[in-house]
């Protein structure tokens, strides 16, 4: 009995970046599919990484989502440390995971619209206290 092949980590990453950007734009899977001439089910498969996105399709997705193709590979698994130049630490995937969630995206969009830096700081303090974090990050 043959087992199903699990998705490649790069395909999963690229799909999650497609989802992240689509959600940042407030675009539905259906709208993206229409713009690409494919079904929303195919978009779902791309976003989950179960179907690999071909080069020409990825270029078309990048055009529709208004990002360079390189956007989909930022922080990809297996990226050599040298690619980060002088950065001290490699970016953490939890940021991408957070922004890929509907709650994270909504929170981020609302937070950046707050103009008063003191109010933003108080919100960070509130969230840290609710999360049980002892020391506030400055």
C-alpha positions in Angstrom: 0.0 0.0 0.0 1.5 3.3 -1.1 1.4 6.2 1.4 0.7 9.7 0.3 3.8 11.8 -0.2 4.0 14.7 2.3 4.4 18.2 0.9 7.9 19.7 0.5 8.7 22.3 3.2 9.5 24.9 0.5 6.0 24.3 -1.1 4.4 24.7 2.3 6.4 27.9 2.9 5.6 29.4 -0.5 1.9 28.6 0.0 1.8 30.2 3.4 3.4 33.3 2.0 0.7 33.4 -0.8 -1.9 33.1 1.9 -0.2 35.8 4.1 -0.1 38.3 1.2 -3.6 37.5 0.0 -4.9 38.1 3.5 -2.9 41.3 3.9 -4.8 42.6 0.8 -8.1 41.3 2.2 -8.5 39.2 -0.9 -10.5 36.0 -0.9 -9.3 32.7 -2.4 -12.1 33.0 -4.9 -11.0 36.4 -6.1 -7.4 35.3 -6.4 -8.5 32.2 -8.3 -10.6 34.4 -10.6 -7.7 36.7 -11.3 -5.5 33.6 -12.2 -8.2 31.7 -14.1 -8.3 28.8 -11.6 -10.6 27.6 -8.9 -10.5 28.6 -5.3 -9.9 24.9 -4.5 -6.6 25.1 -6.4 -5.7 28.2 -4.4 -6.4 26.2 -1.2 -4.0 23.4 -2.4 -1.3 25.9 -3.2 -1.7 27.6 0.2 -1.4 24.3 2.0 1.5 23.2 -0.1 -0.2 20.1 -1.3 0.2 21.3 -4.9 3.4 22.9 -6.1 3.2 26.3 -7.8 4.9 26.4 -11.2 7.2 29.2 -12.1 4.9 31.0 -14.5 2.0 30.6 -12.1 4.1 32.0 -9.3 5.0 35.0 -11.4 1.3 35.6 -12.2 0.4 35.3 -8.5 3.2 37.8 -7.6 1.8 40.2 -10.2 -1.8 39.9 -8.9 -0.7 40.2 -5.3 1.7 43.1 -6.1 4.9 41.7 -4.7 8.1 40.5 -6.2 8.5 36.7 -6.6 11.2 36.8 -4.0 8.6 37.7 -1.4 7.4 34.0 -1.4 10.8 32.7 -0.5 11.7 35.1 2.3 12.6 33.1 5.4 12.2 29.9 3.5 13.5 26.7 5.3 17.0 25.7 4.3 18.0 29.3 3.5 21.7 29.6 4.2 22.8 31.8 7.1 24.9 33.9 4.8 21.7 35.1 3.1 20.9 37.2 6.2 24.1 39.2 5.8 25.0 41.0 9.0 21.8 40.2 10.8 22.4 38.8 14.3 19.5 36.4 14.3 17.6 34.6 11.6 14.0 35.8 11.5 11.5 33.6 13.5 8.7 31.9 11.7 6.3 32.7 14.5 6.0 36.2 13.1 4.9 34.8 9.8 2.6 32.3 11.6 1.1 35.1 13.6 0.5 37.3 10.6 -1.0 34.4 8.6 -3.7 34.0 11.2 -6.9 36.1 10.8 -6.5 37.3 14.4 -2.9 38.3 13.9 -3.6 40.1 10.7 -6.6 42.0 12.1 -4.6 42.9 15.2 -1.7 44.1 13.2 -3.8 46.2 10.8 -5.6 47.9 13.7 -2.4 48.4 15.7 -0.6 50.2 12.9 -3.5 52.6 12.5 -3.0 53.9 16.0 -1.0 57.1 15.7 -0.2 57.8 19.3 3.0 55.9 20.3 2.1 56.0 24.0 -1.2 54.3 23.3 0.6 51.6 21.2 3.0 51.1 24.1 0.1 50.7 26.6 -1.5 48.2 24.3 1.8 46.2 24.2 2.0 46.4 28.0 -1.7 45.2 28.3 -1.1 42.2 26.0 2.1 41.3 27.9 0.3 41.4 31.2 -2.6 39.3 29.9 -0.1 36.8 28.5 1.6 36.6 31.9 4.9 38.0 30.7 6.9 39.4 33.7 9.2 41.9 32.1 8.0 44.3 29.4 10.1 44.4 26.2 11.5 47.8 25.4 
